[in-house]
Amino acid sequence: MDYLWYQIEKNIRKTNSFQIILVSITVHCLVSIVMIYVHLCWYFDVDFRKFEPLNVASKQGGISLLRHQDLNLVSSEVIDEEEIALIGWWKDHNKYDVNIVCFQQKGIACEKVFSTECKSDSIRAMYQYIPLKEHLKIREIDVALKANAQHLQEYVSEPTFGLFLLITLNTGVIEYIKVEFPSTIEEWTKRSIKYRSPENTQISKITLMLLCYGYSGTVFFTEISITPVFESNPTLAAEIIDHCGDKSYPVVPIDEEKYRIEYIQLPNGAIEHTQILTLVTQVSMDRMSILEKTLQTWSGPVSLAVYVPVKAVNAGLLEWQKLYLNKKLKTLNLAPGSNVVVVIGVEGDSDYPINKMRNAAIKQVKTKYSLILDADFQPSPDLKKYFSFLISKMNDTKKVAFVVPAFEYMEQPKKEDEIPKKKEELMQLIMRDDPLVQPFRISESVDSHKLTNYWKWYISNRPYYVFGYSDKYEPYLILENQHLPLFDEQFTGYGMNKVTHTTELFAAGYKFLVFSNAWTIHLPHKSSSYSQDFLQNPQQKLRNRHQRFQFIHGIIQKYKIKKKRCSQAKNY
């Protein structure tokens, strides 16, 4: 033993200051790594954090004490786009990065940080939906988050970044609150706000929107929390949120009094018995001229819905409107078996009722199948012939959604440019040195048609099935009409109106089969006022996303997609 101590003292005397410092730094780093590892294990061990025994103090003034994180209703998870789900943050086409950042406070604290690059002309946002259990009668919440920003520059008169909340009361009334940050912040800043519902009401649902609008630069968000204030003993967050209630989800019907439907009799004769496919589309009266181009390549029946704004719905169409419609319809020279339905709405008081119009047109179809396109899409010349050949080889098409690959002109085609009639001709326009055509919306929102797999389409001479699911996939489809789920008419104007229908088809068990030798192509035109307002109006976009969450909630219940989801909710 004495010899051992002798050797230790001898080695210590040989050790220089640099070696001592190096050893100290190494030990400090190892201890820090262990501390961070332990904290991260605790942070991600949701079961431990949410369901460990609680240290609840004795009643103090009738209110029990509970740790903040146990009552936080906001999930830090991000919804997988390949699942039909509600729990966590949902990202649309905007990119948000998620990182773990450790802050040196009283010790080391690690949190998830969400960040995005702001765009001067559009909203960059992500969303979360929190439905509350009614019996808890929650009236008051505390809202808080921390934010930071880098290199923000203003480009509009009222830019904003922060957290917006859409709060639905049990009476159906919707209220909005905001937690906003100034563009001048240079370090992490925490802000909070309290909300209390009016007397004799309670909070039913909360939809969150983390956003940046009207700036260039980068914004960061963390420690986002919504804490309910209880007047009695509190409970865990997982027991407050009603993602998996057994009751049927209420569907809010569209206000029928806002619209009126009229039918126009066409002098084009009965449908030919050989016809199996009808082109279904919708358009506003002031844009009917575009149909003259899109229908150039279509020889079959058309089921058309036309939106006409009027001063008063009950008054119906004015005489000049009837004359204008008849003139335009005569120019279109629709095939026998075609139908025209007019949807009348109050001018300036109604959004464009796009899904109501789609449904009205679908209900008038006389053929077995519908090709559902927007009015600015032109089908390939041989589409009907190709489809007839394809289904002649198939036994059952009840649960098959036939995907018509969508393309777009990158610039206005010249009058002398011929319409591509064969796939080889279209491929030449796509692959030439200065491409004239590209996959639809590949620049704005690549996920909208990503599952179509365009690179596979380029080389395929056989139809192929779509692999997987994406909550952003919204192809143009041919569908068998019998037992077809209709479009949700709550979606009006711009946003989520078509992708939600695709989601329901996936939920209902449809398989998506991509055409290999047919397509549709978008013709350029000026953007509508609906789309411009949607891209630049945070409140309108939040309301639209709230409707989307309600739709998904209903789909999960309707198709019983909740066994797995609800087991996840218990670990929320």
Secondary structure, DSSP 8 states (H G I E B T S, - for coil): -HHHHHHHHHHHHH--HHHHHHHHHHHHHHHHHHHHHHHHHHHH-HHHHHHS-------BTTB----HHHH------B--TTS---SSBEE-SS--EEEEEEEESSSEEEEEEEEEEEBTTBEEEEEEEEEB-GGG---EEEEEEEEEEEEEEE-SSS-EEEEEEEEEETTS-EEEEEEE--TT--S-EEEEEEEE--TT--EEEEEEEEEEESEEEEEEEEEEEEEEE-SS----GGGTB-TT-SS--------GGGEEEEEE--SS----TT--EEEEEEEEGGGTTHHHHHGGG--S-EEEEEEEEES-GGG---HHHHHHHHHHHHHHT--TT-EEEEEEEETTTS---HHHHHHHHHHT--SSEEEE--TTEEE-TTHHHHHHHHHTT-S--TTEEEEE-EEEESS---TTS----SHHHHHHHHHSSS-SEEETTTTT-GGGSGGG-HHHHHH-SS-EE--S--TT---EEEEESTT-----TT--SSSSTTHHHHHHHHHTT-EEEE-SS--EEE------HHHHHHHH-HHHHHHHHHHHHHHHHHHHHHTTTTHHHHHHHTT-
